[in-house]
Amino acid sequence: MTQYGLLIDNQYCTGCHSCEVACKNERDLPHGQWGIKVLELGPWKLEDGKHWEYRYVPVPTSSCDLCEARVAEGKRPSCVHHCLASAMEFGTLEELAAKMSEKGKMASIFIP
């Protein structure tokens, strides 16, 4: 059986929350429940003392089923489809592992 997952490249997430909104609409999730939630880290001052860093980290929750119904229709999960920064990819674990080797240190793979 082929197992699927998400590759999330946190370096490119802009914090737009499109993935959250798309997931809540797709799954009709109630207020306070998330299929994916964008966590905000920072800001913190960099060593040069002049610049600041801020990171956004999309985190799938236990409510995420990788949009099984959409995927069964040949579509991508809603969060991947609506990601404005193209920071998310959907695929088999083998495909994602190969792509992971090309990514920087801020990428992760989610397996439901």
C-alpha positions as CSV (number, residue, x, y, z in Angstrom):
1,M,0.0,0.0,0.0
2,T,1.4,3.4,-1.0
3,Q,1.6,5.9,1.8
4,Y,1.2,9.7,1.2
5,G,2.3,12.7,3.1
6,L,3.1,16.4,3.0
7,L,6.4,18.1,2.5
8,I,6.4,21.5,4.1
9,D,9.2,23.9,3.4
10,N,9.0,26.4,6.3
11,Q,11.7,28.6,4.7
12,Y,9.1,29.8,2.1
13,C,5.9,30.0,4.2
14,T,4.8,33.6,4.3
15,G,2.2,33.2,7.0
16,C,-0.8,34.0,4.8
17,H,-2.9,31.3,6.6
18,S,-4.4,30.3,3.2
19,C,-3.8,26.6,4.1
20,E,-5.8,27.1,7.4
21,V,-8.7,28.7,5.7
22,A,-8.8,26.2,2.8
23,C,-8.7,23.3,5.2
24,K,-11.5,24.7,7.4
25,N,-13.7,25.3,4.4
26,E,-12.9,21.9,2.8
27,R,-13.6,20.0,6.0
28,D,-16.2,22.3,7.5
29,L,-14.4,22.3,10.8
30,P,-15.9,24.1,13.8
31,H,-14.5,27.2,15.4
32,G,-11.3,26.3,17.3
33,Q,-10.6,23.1,15.4
34,W,-7.9,23.0,12.8
35,G,-6.7,20.5,10.2
36,I,-3.6,22.6,9.8
37,K,-2.5,25.5,11.9
38,V,0.2,28.1,11.1
39,L,2.3,28.7,14.2
40,E,4.2,32.0,14.4
41,L,7.7,32.1,15.8
42,G,9.3,35.4,16.6
43,P,10.2,38.0,16.1
44,W,13.8,37.8,17.5
45,K,16.7,40.0,16.9
46,L,19.6,38.6,14.9
47,E,23.2,38.7,16.0
48,D,24.0,41.8,13.9
49,G,21.6,43.7,16.2
50,K,20.0,45.4,13.2
51,H,17.7,42.8,11.7
52,W,14.9,40.7,13.0
53,E,13.7,37.2,12.0
54,Y,10.2,35.9,12.0
55,R,9.1,32.4,11.0
56,Y,5.8,30.7,10.1
57,V,5.4,27.0,10.6
58,P,2.4,25.2,9.1
59,V,1.6,22.2,11.4
60,P,-0.9,19.6,10.4
61,T,-3.0,18.4,13.3
62,S,-4.6,15.1,14.2
63,S,-7.7,16.3,12.3
64,C,-5.8,16.2,9.0
65,D,-6.6,13.2,6.7
66,L,-4.7,14.7,3.7
67,C,-8.1,15.4,2.2
68,E,-8.8,11.8,1.4
69,A,-11.9,12.6,-0.6
70,R,-10.1,15.2,-2.8
71,V,-7.1,12.9,-3.3
72,A,-9.5,10.0,-4.3
73,E,-10.8,12.4,-7.1
74,G,-7.3,13.0,-8.3
75,K,-6.9,16.4,-6.7
76,R,-4.3,17.7,-4.3
77,P,-5.1,18.3,-0.6
78,S,-6.8,21.7,-0.2
79,C,-3.9,23.2,1.8
80,V,-1.4,22.3,-0.9
81,H,-3.7,23.6,-3.7
82,H,-4.2,27.0,-2.0
83,C,-0.7,27.6,-0.7
84,L,0.3,30.9,-2.2
85,A,4.0,30.4,-1.6
86,S,4.1,26.9,-3.0
87,A,5.7,25.8,0.3
88,M,3.8,22.5,0.5
89,E,4.0,19.5,-1.7
90,F,1.9,16.3,-1.6
91,G,3.1,12.9,-2.8
92,T,4.3,9.4,-1.9
93,L,6.8,9.1,1.0
94,E,9.4,8.0,-1.6
95,E,8.8,11.1,-3.7
96,L,8.9,13.4,-0.7
97,A,12.0,11.8,0.8
98,A,13.8,12.4,-2.5
99,K,12.7,16.0,-2.6
100,M,13.6,16.5,1.0
101,S,17.3,15.9,0.2
102,E,17.1,18.9,-2.0
103,K,15.5,21.2,0.6
104,G,17.2,23.2,3.3
105,K,17.2,22.5,7.0
106,M,13.7,24.0,7.5
107,A,11.7,21.4,5.7
108,S,9.7,18.6,7.2
109,I,7.5,15.7,6.1
110,F,4.1,15.1,7.7
111,I,2.6,11.6,7.6
112,P,-1.0,11.2,9.0
